[in-house]
Amino acid sequence: MQKMGDFGGIWHKFGKKAVVVCIVLAVCTSVYNLGEKVYNDRQVLGYNFVVALDAGHGGIDGGVTGVNTGVKESKINLQITLLLKEFFEQGGFKVVLTRSDDNGLYGVPSAGFKKRDMQKRLQTIRDAKANLVLSIHCNKFSSSQRSGPQVFFGDEVGMAFAQRVQTVLNDFTNNTHSALRGDYFMLKCTSSPSIIVECGFLSNPEDEAKLCDKNYQKQLAEQIYRGALLYLYGGQG
């Protein structure tokens, strides 16, 4: 009987077909092992892991507006957040939204509405016991030349998360921004890693046009999701 390790005999008898079979078996084994690892990671993170997505502004608080179209930041924030929700849910994560429609979270639009709105977001995140928080916004700057997504973090816990996402976004848009520390309410809702993603500058005509485009919104959401996965599964250092 021919030994399994006799490669020369196999080559002589079966020729190139044997080599192809061996390569296919090796690749299948590798893919299986990777799939098993990802499945096990999903068991640890995905099914019991809560991601809170916060679409900034809403209702009478429209945020900044587009320089050409006058589009409200709140509208774009929600559109990107809902796309991001789809990516996370497809990945097996539990997703909680602080805002799921165009309305604000303040109740009656009277004095103090902004504080009530922010408190409602905080309560939603804490009630959900969120393991990860992403707040989606659009930016504005005095110079119309400023462009591209920028990520903010509040403490050391969120810094690595922000840096991962910023790196992916820079690769996507060819920008060179650094993740920045910011003193923002949404970065203080939980001790879990939290970031604010400013998706682009509505004060920049090119950014504004892209942010209004559905295909670009989906691409951007996918890149943010990819950055989150790199943080969670690719190492946090």
N, C-alpha and C positions, 0 to 999 in steps of 0.2 A: 504493500500500500504506500502511496506517495505521502510524504510528510507534509503537514500544513506549512511548515517553515521553509520548504524547498522552493524558493522563489524561482530558481532557474528551471525547475521541472514544470512549475505552473506556467511560466512564460513559454516554455517549449510546447506544452500541450495546448494551452488556451490562447496564447499570444496576448495582444493588447486588451482583449476583453476582460482578462483577469485583472489587469492593472486598473481598468475603469471600475470594476466591481469593488476592488479594495479601496479605491479613493472614495467612492460613493458611501461605502460602509463607514469609513473614517469620518466623512462629513456628517453623515446622519447621527453618528454617536456624539459628535461635537455639538450639533444643534440640539440633540436630546438633552445633553447635560446642561447647556445654556438655558433651554426651556424649563428644565426642572429647577434651576437656580432662580429664574425670574418668577416661576410659580411660587416657590417657597418664599421669596421676597414679598410677593403679593399677599401671601397668607399673613405675613408679619405686618406689612404696611397697608396694602390696599384695602382689604375688606374691613379692617377695624380702624382705618386711618381717615380722619375727617379733614377735608380741605375747605376753608372758608374763603369764598370769593366775594369781594366787596366792589360793587360798581359805584364809583364816587359820584356825589351830588344827586340830583333828582328833584322832581316837582318844581317849585318856584326857584330852587337853587340850581340853575343850569350850568354853573361853572364858567370856564372861559369859552369864548366863541371863535369860530373860524374867521380868519382875516378876509377871506373872499366870499364864502358862502354864508357866514353867520351861523353855521351849524353849532348846536350846543354840545359842549363837552359831555354832559350827562347822557346824551343819546349815544354817542360813540362809546363811552365807557360801558354802557349796558350791552351794546351789540358785541363788543369784544369779550365781555365777561360771560355772556351766554354761550359763545363759541368755545371759550376756555372750559366752561362747565362740561360741554360735550366731550372734550378731549380727556378730562379727568375721569369722567364717568365711564368712558370706553376703556380706560386703563384700570378700572375696578375700584376706584376711590369713591368714598361717600362725599358728596359735595353739598355745602350749605351756602345759600346766597343771602346776603344782607338785604339786597334789593333785586326784585325780579321783574319789575315793570318801570314805567316812566315816573311813577309817583315818588314823592319824598317819604321819609319815615317819621315825620314830625307831627302827624295828626293835623290839627288846625293850623293854617298858615298865619300864625300870629307871632308876636314878639317872643324871642327865645327859641324860634323854630330850629335854628342850626344846632343848638345844644341838645335839644330833644332828639333831633335826627341822629347825631353822633352817639348819644347814649343808647339809642335803639340798636345801632350797629354793634356797639360794644356788647350789649346784652345778648344779641343773637350769636355772636362769636363765642362768648363765655358759656352760654347754654348748650351750645353744640360741642363744647370741649374740643375746639379746633386744634389740630396738631400742626397746621400750617395755614398761614393767612396771606392772601394776595389781594391788595387793593389796587384797582385799575383806574387810572386817571389820564388826562391829556394835559400838556404843558403850555406855557406861554412865556415869551421873553421879549424884552424891549427891542432886541435886534432880530430882524426877520431871518437872519442867516443861521441862527441856532436851529439845529435839527436833530432828529433821531431819538429813540427811546432812552430813558434814564431811570435807573433803579435806586431807591432809597431804603435804608435800614435804620433801625433805632438803637440797636445795641449789638454786642458781640455775638449774641445768639443768632441774629438775623443777618449778620455781615457775610458769612460764607454763602448763605442762600442768595443774597443779593448779588454777590460777585459772580456766582455761577450763571444766574439769569442774565446779568449784564454782559458777560463774555459772549453768550450765545446771541444776544440781541446785536452786539457790535459786529459779530461775524455776519449776521443777516443783513444789516443796513450799512456796513462799511464805516461805522462811526468808531470813535476811540474814547467814548465816555467811560468814566470810572463810577462804580457804585458809591454813593455818598451817604454819609450819616445825616439824618434829619430828625428834628424834634417835632414829630407829628402825632396827633391823637391816635390815628389808626395803627400806629406802630407800638402802642402801649396797651392794647386790649387784652393781651395774653402774654404769658411767658414763652409761648411757642414761637418758632421762627416766623417773622412777619416782614413783609416788604411792600413798598408802594412802587408800582410800575407806571411811570409816566410814559405813555405809548408814543409820544411824538409831540411836536410843537404846532399848535393850531395857529400860531403867529407866523409860521413858515408856510408859504403857499404850496410848496411841493409836499410837505408833510401833511398839510390839510387835505390835499387831493387824495393822497394815499390812504389816510385814515377814514375817508368817506367811501373808499372802495371796498366792496364786500370780499373780494378775493384777497386783497391785502390784509384785511382784518383777520381772515381765517389763517393766513400764513403767519401773521404776527402772534395770534393766539397759540398756534402750533409751536412756535419758537419759545414762547414763555413756558408752555407745558414741557417742552424738551429741556429747558433750563432747570425746571423743578425736578424732573426725573434725574438729571445729571447730579443734582444736589442730593437727592434721596438715595439713589442707587449707585452713583459713581464716586461716592466719597464726599465727605463734608469738610475736608481739610483744605 
